[in-house]
Amino acid sequence: MLAEKSVLVGMSGGIDSTAVCHILLSQGYNVKGLTFITCDSGVGAAQSAKELAGRLGIEHYVADVREKFRELVIEPFLESYLAGVTPNPCVNCNPAVKFRLLEEWADKLGCKYIATGHYVKVERQGTESEGYRDYIVTGDDDRKDQSYFLWRLTQTQLSRLLLPLGGMDKGSVIEYLKENGFDALAGGGESMEVCFIPGDYRDFLIENVPDVEKRFSGGMFVDSNGRALGTHKGYPFYTVGQRKGLGLALGYPAYVLKINPTKNTVMIGREEQLLARYMLVEEPLWVGKVPGNLTVRVRYRSRPVSCSAPVAVGDGRWLVKLGSDVSAITPGQSAVFYDGNRVVGGAFIADQRGINQWIVNDEQQ
């Protein structure tokens, strides 16, 4: 039996999750905290979270999930780069690790709800007789909105989720902590972009795939006509849209346009060659019926642009027509679809090879 006003909070030991705990306590919830150790560096964070839980007067638990995290997040992350695509590990971690384990522990500890410090909201649509659907909605703080990362959460996860920071901005959260005696914590820094990588992903790749440089170095930079421009360090060390670190002097600003892992080539070109009006996606996931009025983001913090509903073109891929030019469509990243400020679906950006035939077919219709 799950207690009605009980909630399990994912605690990182940082600003946001501490504020969530304090807010929910002030609202009369029986709050418990859970900290995941996902990698070796997380041991210290777990200790900080335990100390904060003591100050808050709440029960605190630690789950060492390093083995599972490596299997479900780190290994696919490494494999993606070796396959020539650019992953977004948070998109995989959220449904498969973080929120799944929050659910499991909430059931074990008798908590009806789960909560996190994400700057988003949940909105429920429908009726009890027809059935409810829960949607992720963008947070009020545009600079911190994290809706892009959560498109793969299940309806079960969303139905239990409390998000106290969705209607706040970061400055207000910091002030809230100061007002409630957490001055030292309020002055802390932001979390790392990828929690298990302290620096550049390339160093992490070399550390975890020891022969990566030997296996892939010596491939060719080529232009859009296939003309060789020089040798590169290995295609896993490059991403679409990259400009810095190419080591080429072409007389103009050069960018990575495409990566071909089969040939170990990295295509280089001008910035305008990154622009596209179509893209191919795969593994689409929708909340309910696909609305007619769609916008899409192709990366975190990118500007939403209008788009068509995806159309199946075969080979497990779907064609999306964009309402304006978008730069650096990057395989492996997520395309997240919105109806206004509501997330209505998402997909992974697929390999774009062969897209021209589908563009011609679309434009001839």
C-alpha positions in Angstrom: 0.0 0.0 0.0 1.5 3.4 -1.1 1.0 6.2 1.4 -1.0 9.1 -0.2 1.3 12.1 0.6 4.6 10.2 0.3 7.3 11.0 -2.3 10.7 9.7 -3.2 13.0 12.4 -4.4 16.0 11.7 -6.6 18.8 13.5 -4.7 22.1 14.5 -6.3 23.3 16.5 -3.4 23.0 19.7 -5.4 20.9 22.8 -5.5 17.9 21.6 -7.4 17.1 18.4 -5.7 17.7 19.9 -2.3 15.2 22.7 -3.1 12.7 20.0 -4.3 12.9 18.2 -1.0 12.4 21.4 1.0 9.5 22.5 -1.1 7.7 19.2 -0.8 8.3 19.1 2.9 6.7 22.5 3.2 3.7 21.2 1.3 3.1 18.4 3.8 4.7 15.5 2.0 6.5 12.6 3.7 9.7 13.0 1.8 12.4 10.3 1.3 15.6 10.8 -0.7 17.4 8.4 -3.0 20.8 8.9 -4.5 22.3 6.8 -7.3 26.0 6.0 -7.6 26.3 5.7 -11.3 30.1 6.0 -11.5 33.1 6.2 -9.2 32.8 10.0 -8.9 29.3 9.7 -7.5 30.5 8.3 -4.1 31.2 11.8 -2.9 27.9 13.2 -4.2 26.1 10.4 -2.3 27.8 11.5 1.0 26.8 15.1 0.3 23.2 14.1 -0.3 23.2 12.0 2.9 24.4 15.0 4.9 21.7 17.3 3.3 19.0 14.7 4.0 20.1 14.8 7.7 19.7 18.5 7.7 16.3 18.2 6.2 15.3 15.5 8.6 14.4 12.9 6.0 15.2 9.3 5.4 17.9 8.8 2.8 18.9 5.8 0.7 21.8 5.0 -1.7 21.6 2.7 -4.7 24.9 1.7 -6.2 24.0 1.1 -9.9 27.4 1.4 -11.4 27.2 -1.9 -13.2 23.7 -1.4 -14.6 24.6 2.2 -15.6 27.6 1.0 -17.5 25.6 -1.6 -19.3 22.6 0.6 -20.2 24.2 4.1 -20.6 28.0 4.1 -20.9 28.4 1.1 -23.3 25.8 2.4 -25.7 27.4 5.8 -25.5 30.8 4.4 -26.6 29.2 2.2 -29.2 27.4 5.2 -30.8 30.7 7.0 -31.4 32.2 3.9 -32.8 29.2 3.7 -35.2 29.8 7.3 -36.3 26.8 8.9 -34.5 26.6 11.4 -31.7 24.6 10.1 -28.7 22.7 11.9 -26.0 23.2 9.7 -22.9 20.6 11.5 -20.8 17.8 10.5 -23.2 18.6 6.8 -22.6 19.4 7.1 -18.9 16.2 8.8 -17.9 13.7 6.1 -18.8 16.0 3.1 -18.5 17.9 3.9 -15.3 16.9 7.0 -13.3 13.1 7.0 -13.5 12.8 3.2 -13.6 14.8 2.8 -10.4 13.0 5.7 -8.8 9.7 3.8 -9.5 11.1 0.6 -8.1 12.4 2.1 -5.0 9.3 4.2 -4.5 7.2 0.9 -4.5 9.6 -0.7 -2.1 9.5 2.3 0.3 5.8 2.8 0.1 5.9 6.1 -1.8 3.1 7.0 -4.1 5.0 9.7 -6.0 8.5 10.3 -7.3 10.1 13.7 -7.8 13.2 15.3 -9.4 14.7 18.7 -9.9 14.0 19.0 -13.6 12.8 22.4 -14.8 9.7 21.1 -16.6 6.1 20.5 -15.8 3.6 17.6 -16.2 0.2 18.3 -17.7 -2.7 15.8 -17.6 -5.2 15.7 -20.4 -8.4 13.6 -20.8 -11.0 12.3 -18.4 -11.3 9.4 -16.1 -13.8 7.6 -18.4 -11.9 8.2 -21.6 -8.5 7.7 -20.0 -5.8 10.2 -19.1 -2.6 11.2 -20.9 0.3 12.9 -19.2 2.5 15.3 -21.1 5.9 16.9 -20.4 5.5 20.7 -20.7 8.4 23.1 -20.9 9.5 24.8 -17.7 9.0 28.5 -17.1 12.7 29.2 -17.2 13.7 29.0 -20.9 17.3 28.9 -20.0 16.9 25.8 -17.9 14.0 24.0 -19.6 14.9 20.2 -19.8 11.9 18.9 -21.7 14.1 17.8 -24.6 15.7 15.1 -22.5 12.5 13.5 -21.2 10.5 12.5 -24.3 11.0 8.8 -23.7 9.5 8.7 -20.2 6.5 6.3 -19.9 3.0 7.2 -19.0 3.4 5.3 -15.8 6.4 7.3 -14.8 4.8 10.6 -15.7 1.6 9.8 -13.8 3.7 9.6 -10.5 6.0 12.5 -11.2 6.1 15.7 -9.1 8.2 18.6 -10.5 8.2 21.5 -8.1 10.8 23.5 -10.1 8.8 23.7 -13.3 7.3 27.0 -12.5 10.5 28.5 -11.1 13.6 30.0 -12.6 17.1 29.2 -11.3 17.5 32.5 -9.6 14.4 32.0 -7.6 15.5 28.5 -6.6 18.8 29.9 -5.3 17.1 32.6 -3.4 14.7 30.1 -1.9 17.6 28.0 -0.6 19.3 31.1 0.9 16.1 32.1 2.6 15.8 28.6 4.2 19.4 28.4 5.5 21.2 26.7 2.7 23.5 29.6 1.8 26.6 27.5 1.1 24.8 25.1 -1.2 23.1 28.0 -3.1 26.5 29.3 -4.1 27.5 26.0 -5.8 28.1 25.5 -9.5 26.1 23.8 -12.2 26.1 20.0 -12.8 28.3 18.7 -15.6 26.7 18.3 -19.0 27.4 14.6 -19.1 27.5 13.3 -15.5 30.1 10.6 -16.1 32.5 12.7 -18.2 34.5 15.3 -16.3 36.1 16.8 -19.5 36.1 16.1 -23.2 34.3 12.9 -24.5 37.3 12.1 -26.7 39.5 11.6 -23.6 36.8 9.3 -22.1 36.7 7.4 -25.4 40.4 6.8 -25.4 40.3 5.7 -21.8 37.5 3.2 -22.3 38.4 2.0 -25.8 42.2 1.7 -25.6 42.8 0.9 -29.2 40.5 3.5 -30.7 43.3 5.8 -32.0 45.1 2.9 -33.6 42.0 1.4 -35.2 40.7 4.6 -36.8 43.5 7.1 -37.3 44.7 7.8 -40.8 41.3 8.1 -42.4 40.6 10.9 -44.8 39.0 14.3 -44.6 37.1 14.7 -47.9 35.0 17.5 -49.5 31.4 17.0 -50.8 32.9 15.9 -54.1 34.9 13.1 -52.5 38.3 15.0 -53.0 40.8 14.1 -50.3 41.7 17.1 -48.0 44.1 15.4 -45.5 44.1 12.7 -42.8 42.2 12.8 -39.6 42.5 11.3 -36.1 39.7 8.8 -36.5 36.0 9.4 -37.2 34.8 8.8 -33.6 36.6 12.0 -32.6 34.3 14.2 -34.8 30.7 15.2 -34.7 28.5 16.8 -37.3 28.7 20.6 -37.1 32.1 20.6 -35.5 34.5 23.4 -36.5 37.3 23.5 -33.9 40.1 21.0 -33.8 40.0 19.9 -37.4 43.6 20.9 -38.1 42.8 21.9 -41.7 43.7 25.2 -43.4 41.3 25.5 -46.4 41.1 29.3 -46.6 37.6 29.3 -45.2 35.8 28.3 -42.0 35.4 24.5 -42.3 32.8 22.3 -40.6 32.1 18.6 -40.3 29.2 17.8 -42.7 29.0 14.0 -42.6 30.7 11.0 -41.0 31.1 7.7 -42.9 32.3 5.0 -40.5 32.4 2.3 -43.2 35.0 4.3 -45.2 36.5 6.1 -42.2 35.9 9.4 -43.9 34.9 12.7 -42.5 33.2 15.1 -45.0 34.2 18.8 -44.6 32.5 21.8 -46.1 31.2 25.3 -45.5 28.7 26.4 -42.9 25.9 26.8 -45.4 26.3 23.2 -46.5 25.1 22.2 -43.0 21.6 23.6 -43.6 18.7 21.2 -44.3 15.0 21.4 -44.9 14.4 17.7 -44.4 15.6 15.0 -42.0 15.2 11.3 -41.5 14.3 10.0 -38.0 13.8 6.5 -36.5 12.1 4.9 -33.5 9.4 7.5 -33.2 7.4 7.6 -30.0 4.1 9.6 -29.6 1.9 10.6 -26.7 -1.6 10.0 -28.2 -2.6 11.2 -31.6 0.0 13.1 -33.7 -1.3 16.8 -33.8 -1.3 18.8 -37.1 0.5 21.8 -35.5 4.1 20.6 -34.8 7.4 22.1 -34.0 10.7 20.2 -33.5 14.0 20.7 -31.7 16.9 18.8 -33.1 19.3 19.4 -30.1 19.1 20.8 -26.6 18.6 24.6 -26.6 18.0 24.7 -30.4 15.2 26.9 -31.6 12.0 25.0 -32.3 11.0 25.1 -35.9 7.7 24.2 -37.5 7.6 20.8 -39.3 5.4 18.2 -40.9 4.3 15.0 -39.2 6.9 12.3 -40.0 6.1 10.1 -43.0 7.3 6.5 -43.2 9.7 6.0 -46.1 10.9 2.4 -45.4 13.9 0.9 -43.8 12.6 1.9 -40.4 13.0 5.6 -41.2 10.6 8.5 -41.3 10.9 11.7 -43.3 10.3 15.1 -41.6 9.9 18.3 -43.6 11.1 21.4 -41.8 9.5 24.8 -42.0 12.8 26.6 -42.2 16.5 25.7 -42.6 18.0 23.8 -39.7 21.8 23.5 -39.3 23.8 20.4 -38.4 21.2 17.6 -38.4 23.2 15.1 -36.3 22.5 11.3 -36.4 22.1 9.9 -32.9 20.7 13.1 -31.4 17.0 13.4 -30.6 14.3 15.2 -32.6 11.7 16.2 -30.0 8.3 17.3 -31.2 6.1 19.9 -29.5 2.5 21.2 -29.8 3.0 24.6 -28.3 5.0 24.0 -25.1 3.8 20.4 -24.8 6.1 17.5 -25.7 4.0 15.2 -27.9 6.6 12.9 -29.2 10.2 12.3 -30.2 12.5 10.2 -32.3 16.2 9.6 -32.9 17.8 11.4 -35.8 18.7 8.6 -38.3 21.5 8.2 -40.8 20.7 10.7 -43.5 22.2 8.7 -46.4 19.7 8.3 -49.2 17.5 11.2 -48.1 17.6 12.9 -51.5 15.4 10.3 -53.2 12.7 10.9 -50.5 13.0 14.6 -50.8 12.4 14.4 -54.6 9.4 12.1 -54.0 8.0 14.5 -51.5 8.4 17.5 -53.7 6.8 15.8 -56.7 3.6 15.0 -54.8 
